[in-house]
């Protein structure tokens, strides 16, 4: 069977390859410098290769402390985002009320604003109400944009889900919880999982908002920034950067595969 798709021109392929190299070559350099024997500068090519920096990074308690804080904040912020984002998406997509579009705009606004604006606003609010910096101030800062990620995924899936399924469930005697568990959740489950993974990845590597809401606490990205100004053991920072890349890349990849067939919703179009 002959395909009707046209082959891309060579110039377009070269441009696409150049764009991918421009985006990903710096990340590959981070991986290379994690194995270099030079500990004070970034020589190219590296004078030698070694695995010693992985052992050093593994045995540093400050790395584990920063990693633990990042995971803790990301998990809590993602949980908050899943609850609030899903509720907002259900309200906006399943009901009609005055100001619905305005509320939808306000929900997604935090991710459209520059991070420094969000950070300054949150820091001013914490100072106004005398709220001391803690894990919870970082969580609140991260939740502002994590909610948006979950909301965008959930509202798109809600709008693709046939309302007749919910009506049929209620007509057959199911209560609200049973309808949510057996009808709504199976239809939006992958969207929520994908949104949660993206929210976790965004929270885990957030820097700007954390700078304004963390006080003296250091998440892993903040720790990396502080380590870059030190003249020794810079490859340790590259080792940790590899961990950050992997931790954020895997959820994003999983979210892509979970949502790429999102148009195939049970009851859709019926």
C-alpha positions in Angstrom: 0.0 0.0 0.0 1.6 3.3 -1.2 1.8 6.0 1.4 0.6 9.5 0.5 3.0 11.2 2.9 5.7 13.3 1.2 9.3 12.9 2.1 10.8 15.9 3.9 13.3 17.9 1.9 17.0 17.5 2.9 17.3 21.2 4.0 14.4 20.6 6.5 16.0 17.5 7.9 19.3 19.3 8.3 17.6 22.2 10.1 15.8 19.8 12.4 19.0 18.0 13.2 20.7 21.3 13.9 17.9 22.4 16.2 18.1 19.1 18.2 21.9 19.5 18.5 21.6 23.1 19.7 19.1 22.0 22.4 20.7 18.8 23.6 24.5 19.1 23.0 25.0 21.2 26.3 23.2 18.4 28.2 25.6 15.8 26.7 28.5 18.0 27.7 27.3 17.9 31.3 27.4 14.1 31.2 30.9 14.1 29.8 32.2 16.5 32.4 30.8 14.3 35.2 33.7 11.8 34.3 36.5 14.3 33.8 39.7 14.1 35.9 40.0 17.9 35.9 38.3 19.3 39.1 38.7 23.1 38.7 37.8 24.0 35.1 36.0 22.8 32.0 38.7 21.8 29.6 37.9 20.4 26.2 38.6 17.7 25.5 38.8 16.4 29.1 42.3 15.4 30.1 41.1 12.0 31.4 38.1 10.1 32.5 37.3 8.8 36.0 34.4 7.5 38.1 35.7 9.0 41.4 33.2 11.9 41.4 30.3 9.5 41.6 31.7 8.0 44.8 32.4 11.5 46.2 28.9 12.7 45.4 27.4 9.5 47.0 29.2 10.1 50.2 28.4 13.8 50.6 25.6 14.4 53.2 24.8 17.8 51.8 23.9 16.2 48.5 21.5 13.7 50.2 20.0 16.5 52.3 19.3 18.7 49.2 18.0 15.7 47.3 15.6 14.7 50.1 14.2 18.2 50.4 13.6 18.4 46.7 11.8 15.1 46.6 9.7 16.0 49.7 8.7 19.3 48.2 7.9 17.8 44.8 5.8 15.0 46.3 3.7 17.4 48.5 3.3 20.0 45.8 2.2 17.4 43.3 -0.4 16.0 45.7 -1.8 19.4 46.3 -1.8 20.1 42.5 -3.6 16.8 41.8 -6.4 17.7 44.2 -6.9 21.3 43.4 -6.2 21.0 39.6 -8.7 18.1 39.3 -11.4 20.0 41.2 -10.9 23.2 39.2 -10.9 21.2 35.9 -14.2 19.4 36.9 -15.9 22.7 37.8 -14.8 24.5 34.6 -15.5 21.7 32.2 -18.6 20.1 33.6 -20.7 23.1 34.7 -21.7 26.5 33.4 -21.6 29.6 35.5 -20.9 33.3 35.3 -17.2 34.1 35.1 -16.1 30.6 34.2 -13.6 31.8 31.5 -12.2 34.4 33.8 -11.6 31.8 36.5 -10.0 29.5 34.0 -7.6 32.3 33.0 -6.8 33.0 36.6 -6.0 29.4 37.2 -3.4 29.2 34.4 -2.0 32.7 34.9 0.8 31.6 37.4 2.6 29.5 34.7 2.4 32.4 32.2 4.0 34.9 34.6 7.8 35.1 34.9 9.0 33.0 37.9 10.6 36.1 39.4 7.2 37.8 39.6 5.7 34.8 41.3 8.6 34.6 43.7 8.5 38.3 44.7 4.7 38.2 45.2 4.9 35.1 47.4 7.8 36.5 49.4 5.9 39.7 50.0 2.9 37.8 51.1 4.8 35.7 53.5 6.5 38.8 55.0 3.1 40.6 55.3 1.6 37.8 57.3 4.8 37.0 59.2 5.0 33.4 57.9 8.5 32.0 58.5 10.3 30.3 55.7 10.0 26.5 55.8 9.4 23.5 53.7 5.7 24.6 53.4 6.6 28.0 52.0 8.5 26.2 49.2 5.6 23.8 48.7 3.1 26.7 48.3 5.4 28.4 45.8 5.7 25.2 43.7 2.0 24.4 44.0 1.1 27.6 42.2 2.5 26.4 38.9 2.0 22.6 39.5 -1.7 23.2 39.8 -1.7 24.6 36.3 0.0 21.6 34.8 -2.6 19.2 36.3 -5.5 21.5 35.4 -4.5 21.7 31.8 -4.3 17.9 31.4 -7.4 17.2 33.4 -9.6 19.9 31.7 -8.7 18.7 28.3 -9.6 15.1 29.2 -12.8 16.2 30.9 -13.9 17.9 27.7 -13.3 14.8 25.7 -15.3 12.6 28.0 -18.9 12.2 27.0 -21.4 13.7 29.5 -23.8 10.9 28.6 -21.7 8.4 30.5 -22.1 10.4 33.7 -25.8 10.9 33.2 -26.2 7.1 32.5 -24.3 6.3 35.7 -26.5 8.5 37.8 -29.7 7.2 36.1 -28.7 3.7 37.0 -28.5 4.6 40.7 -24.8 5.3 41.2 -24.0 8.0 43.7 -21.4 10.7 43.1 -18.5 8.7 44.6 -19.4 5.6 42.6 -19.7 7.6 39.4 -16.3 9.2 40.0 -14.6 5.9 40.8 -16.1 3.8 38.0 -16.8 6.2 35.2 -14.8 9.5 35.6 -11.6 8.2 37.0 -10.9 5.5 34.4 -11.4 8.2 31.7 -9.2 10.9 33.2 -6.8 8.6 35.1 -3.9 8.7 32.6 -4.3 12.5 32.2 -4.0 12.9 36.0 -1.0 10.6 36.1 0.7 12.5 33.3 -0.1 15.8 34.9 1.3 14.6 38.2 4.5 13.4 36.6 5.0 16.8 34.8 4.2 18.6 38.0 6.8 16.5 39.9 9.4 17.2 37.3 8.8 21.0 37.3 8.8 21.2 41.1 12.0 19.0 41.3 14.1 21.4 39.2 12.5 24.7 40.1 15.1 27.4 41.0 13.6 31.0 40.8 10.5 30.5 43.0 12.6 28.5 45.4 15.1 31.3 45.8 12.4 33.6 47.1 10.5 31.1 49.2 13.1 28.8 50.6 15.0 31.1 53.0 18.3 29.3 54.0 17.0 25.9 52.8 18.6 24.4 49.7 16.8 22.1 47.3 19.0 20.2 44.9 18.9 22.9 42.1 19.8 25.6 44.6 22.6 23.4 45.9 24.0 23.1 42.4 24.0 26.8 41.9 25.9 27.3 45.1 28.4 24.6 44.2 29.2 26.2 40.8 30.9 29.2 42.4 33.4 26.9 44.2 36.7 26.3 42.5 37.1 22.7 43.5 35.2 19.5 42.8 33.0 21.0 40.1 32.5 17.5 38.5 30.4 16.6 41.5 28.0 19.2 40.4 27.8 17.6 37.0 27.2 14.2 38.6 24.3 15.7 40.5 23.1 17.4 37.3 22.9 14.0 35.6 20.6 12.8 38.4 18.4 15.9 37.9 18.2 15.3 34.2 17.2 11.7 34.6 14.7 12.4 37.4 13.0 15.0 35.3 13.3 13.3 31.9 11.7 10.0 32.9 8.4 11.5 34.2 8.2 13.8 31.1 8.7 10.8 28.8 6.2 8.7 30.7 3.7 11.6 30.6 4.1 11.8 26.8 3.4 8.1 26.3 0.4 8.3 28.6 -1.3 11.2 26.8 -0.4 10.6 23.2 -3.6 8.5 22.7 -5.7 10.8 24.9 -8.3 11.2 22.1 -9.4 7.7 22.6 -11.8 8.3 25.4 -14.5 5.8 26.4 -17.8 7.1 25.2 -16.2 9.9 23.2 -18.3 11.1 20.3 -21.3 9.0 21.4 
